Amino acid sequence: MKKILLCIVLFSLALFVANAQELTQIFKVDTGGTLTWFAADDTTRGMCVNPSTGNILVADRDSTVGNNVHKLDPSTGADLGNLDSTGISGGTHVVSKIDAASDGVIYLCNLAVATADFKIYRYASEVAVPTAAYTEAAAVNRLGDEIAVTGTGTGTKILVTGWMYNKLAKFTTADGLTFSKTEVTPGNPDFAFGDAGPGYTNLAWDPAGTDYFACKSKADDADGRIFKYTGSTDLSTGSPVVTRALADSPGGSGPFTVKLVGSETIIALGPSLTTAATPTNVYCNFYDGAGTALAYRTGSIEKAGAMAINGNGTGDVSINASTRKVYVLLTNNSISGWNLPATGVQDWNLY
């Protein structure tokens, strides 16, 4: 009887996933399209939505037009101009990742490898001149592959990670303007799987801003995993909880975000395509706070006509909780916007 029930549950889950509803698309802009700076050249890796304005902010280190943060219309994807780039310089990649706090303060980081300088810039608003929030000369560890921000003012906390870095860099502030760094050594999720992988690939704060989620890539683990770290106020300890195996995401280490949308904790997981394959029908998938698949996903987010390889596995996913809209950057392919359903409850009426 137990085996029969298990088979029924597994069949129901497979049917549930197979019938996932595709979200309504707001816009989709492919590389080589209306955004002249958006090309399949691996230079556009960071994106976030500004919860204060609703605008989409995209970090781009384009060799032609320079290192910029582009502002896009959240309804059309149209280019609204650039943020001020005064004083932005240095690093292995001058701009890499971007995130915005709930009050609209924006944080931009570069990518530093080996002995390059690592920097975090702070924008008080979209019209402000950036200021140096943190500078580390000749960084010892690779930093800047991912940034995650929570809190406001003196309560702002920033997490940064880098490939081949098995720790996290945590930044806090006493004045809300400049930050200091401490290294966090979380319980290593690889230990549970007998792996010794090269570090964390993506980060997100939980909606309360106390615990955090970290991702290990498919290169580190058979499928890749998202882990939730809990039980520590300083983030230095605590047991990782396996939240979701990423076998359903090509490459297994997709960029993601975690947001409280209404009463629902939603994990949005985009693909990370790090192989030479050219899959079609690539989606951004959604899960609840326990890692259970929700009954909806984006439509295909690969470049129209053919998938452009994203060999570095980069991109971003961002949710505007107040408008229930999700935005997806798939590096070398597309930037798109989607409407989340009014509620996470789906009635499929399958009988």
N, C-alpha and C positions, 0 to 999 in steps of 0.2 A: 504493500500500500504506500509506504514512504517513497519508494522508487517511482511509483505512478504519479504521486503528487509532485515530486521533484521534476519529472518530465513535463508535467502540465505547467509548472512555474517557468521552466526554461523556455518552453514553447511560447508561453504568453509573453515573456520578455522579448524573445526574438521577433514576435509579431508586432509588439509595441514599438521596437526600434525600427523595424522595416516600414511601419506606417507613420513615421515621424512627419509631422506637418512642417512644411517649409514656411518660414516667416515672410511677411510682406516686405519687399525691397523698397527702400526709399530712393537710393541712387547707387550706381556702381560706376567707378572710373577706372579704366584699365591703363597700364603703362602704354606710353605712346599715344595717349588720347589728349584730352583738353588740358590736362596739367602737364605743361611742357617739361617741367623739371622731374616728373615722375617717370623714371625709365627702369628697364630691367638690368640694372647695373650694380645691384647689391648696396646702394647707398642710402636707401630709405628704409630705416629699420625701427623707428620709434613713432608712436602716435598715442594721443589720449584725447578725451573729450574734456573740455573745461566746464565743470558743473555750474560755474557762476554765469557764464554766457551761453553755454550750449555749443560753442564753436568747437571744431575739430582742430587739433594742433598736431602737425606732422614735422618731425625732425628729419632733415635731409642734408647730407654732406655731398652735394653735387659739385663736380669739378668745373662745371660750366658757369653756374649761377652763384656758386659760393655756398658756404655753410649757413643754413637758414632754418628757422621754424616757420612753416607755412600755416596760414589760418584758412580753414575751409568752412563753407556754409554747411550746416548740419542737415539741411533739407535738400540740397542739390549737389553738394560736393564741389561747388564752384570756388575758385581761388579768391580769397578776400585780402590777399597781401601777406606780408611777412611781419613777424615780430622784430623788434630792434636787435641787431646783432653786434652792437658796439662792445668791444673788448673780448669777444668770444674767439679763442685761439688756443693752440696747443693740443697735446694729446696725440695718440696714434690716429684716432678719428676725432675730428674737432667737435662733432655733435654725434650723439648716439641715441640716447633714450630720453623720454620726457614723461612727466606726470604732473597732475594738478591737484591741489588740496581742495577741500569742499568750499573754501572761501574764495577760490579763484587764483590763489598764489601758485605760480608755475615753477617747476624745478626741471632743469635741463642738465644732463651730464654728458661728458665726452666718454670715449673709450681709451683707456690707457693700458698698454702692454709693455712688459719689461720695465724700462726706466723712464717711460714717458710720464708727464705730469697728469694727474687725475684732477678733474674739476667738476664742481656742481655750481650751476648758476641759478639765481633766484630772480624771477620776474614778479613784482608786486601786482601786476595786472598785464593785460595784453598790450597796453600802450606804454608800459614802463620800459626804462633802460635796464638791462640785466645787471645784477651785482654778483660779486663772487661770494657764494655761500660757503664754499669749502675748496681749498687747494692743497693738494699733496704732491710735493715735488718728488720726482723719480719714484713713482709708486712701485713697491716691491711685487705686489700681486696684480694680476689682471683685474680691472674693475670697469664697469660701465656697460656690460651686456644686458643688464636689467636694472630698473629703478622702480621702487614702489613707495608711495607717500601716504601718510595718514595723519590726522590731527591738523590743528591750526595754531598760529602764533607760537608761543613758547612750548606748546604741547605737540608741535610737529615732530614726527619721526619719519626717517627715511631709511629704507633698506636698499643696498646695492650689492650686486654680485657680479661674478665674471667667470668665464670658462676656465677650467683648471684651478679653481679656487674653492676649496672645500670648507670655507668659512663664509660668513656673511659680514658685510660692513654695515654697522648701524650708526646712524647720525642723529644726534639730538642737539637742541639749541637752548640757550639761556635767555636770548634776546629776540628770538624769532627771525633773526637776520643772518647770523653766521652759525656754523655747525661744527661740532667736534665728533670724532670717529672713535668707535670701539669695535673690536672684532668679536663676533658671536660665533661660537662653535656649537651648533645644534647637534642633537643626537643624530648620528649619521644614518640615513635611511638605507644606505647600501649595505650596512652591517646585517640587516635582516635578510638580505638576499645573497649575501656572500660575495658581493661585488666591491670593487675599489675604484669607482668611477671618478671622472675628472670634474666634479663640482656640480653646482646647481645652475640650471639654465633659465628659470623664470621664478618670479616672486609675486605675491599679492597679499595684502593685509586682509584679515577677516573684517566683516562689517563693523565690529566694535573697536577695531584698531588695537587689540591686545595680542591676539594670536596671529599667526601668519601661515601662509601656504607656500611651499617650495616645490619645485619640479626637478626631477632627475630625468635625464633624456634617455631615449631608446638606446643610445650608445653605451649607457651605464647599466641598463637593465633590460631584460627581455622585451618588455613592452613600454618602458617608461612609466613613471608614477608621479602623481601629485600627492604630497604629504601635507597634513596639517599639524603644526607644532603648537602644543598647548601646555599649560601648567607652569609657566614661568613668567614673572613680571619683567625680567630683564632679557628674556628671549635666549638666554645662554644654555638653558637646560630644558627638559621636558621631553616627552616621548612622542615620536612621530606616529601619526595615525594614517594608514593608507587610505586615501580618499578615493582615488580612481586610477585604475590601470588605463593606459592610453593606447591600447592596441587599436582602437578605432580611429586614431589620428595618424596618418602617414608620417613616418619619422618618429612618432611617439613622444615628442617633446614640445608640443605646440605652445605658443604664447597664450596666456589666459588672464582672466580677472575674476574677482569675487566681489559681488555687490549685494547689499540688502535692497531689494526692489519691492516696495510695499512691505508685505509681511514675509516675503520669500527670500532666502539666501540663494543666489544664482551664481553658479560657476560657469563662465563662458570659456570654451576651449577651442582655439583656432588650430589649424594644422601646421606642422613643421616639416616641410618637405626637404629632406636633406640628401635624398638619393638621386641617382641619375634617371629614375623612372619619370614618366610624364603622365600621371593619373588625371582623369577627368572627373567631374562632379565632386569637387572638393568642398567640404562643408565646414562651418563653425558649429560645434555641438554644445549642448547646454545640460547642466546637471544641477541637482539641488545640493544643499550644504553637506549632505551625507555621501554625495558622489553618485546618486541614483540618476540615470538618464531621464531627462524630461522629454516630453513628446513633441518637441519642435527643434528645428535647426534652420540655419540660413540656407538659401539656395546655393548653387555653385559659386565659388568665389575665385576660381582660377581665371586667368586671363582668357578673354573670349577667343575661341578658335583653337588655342593650344596652351597647355600648361608651360609656363616659363619656370625653369628650375630655380629653387630657392636653396642654393647649396649651403648657406650658413644657417638655415633653419630659423630665420628672423621674422619679426612681425609684431603686431600688437592687437589686443582686443580691449575695448573700453565700453562701459555701459553708462548711459545717463539715466540714473535711477528715477529722477523726477519726471522725465518724459517717456520712460520705458522704451528707449532706443539703444541699439547696440551698433558699434562701429568696428569694422575689421580691416586691418592692414595685413595683406599677404605680400611680403616683399617680392618684388619683380613681377607682380601680377595685378593686384587691384586694391583699391580702397573702396569700401562699401558701407552703406547704412541700412539698418533693418528695424522694423517695428516688433517689439516683443508683444506677445499676446496679453490681453487684459488680465489674465490670471494664469498661473502655472498649471491649474487643473484642466485636464483635457478629457472630454467625454467622447470616446470613440464609438460607443454603442455597437459593439461587435456582435451582438447576439439579437 
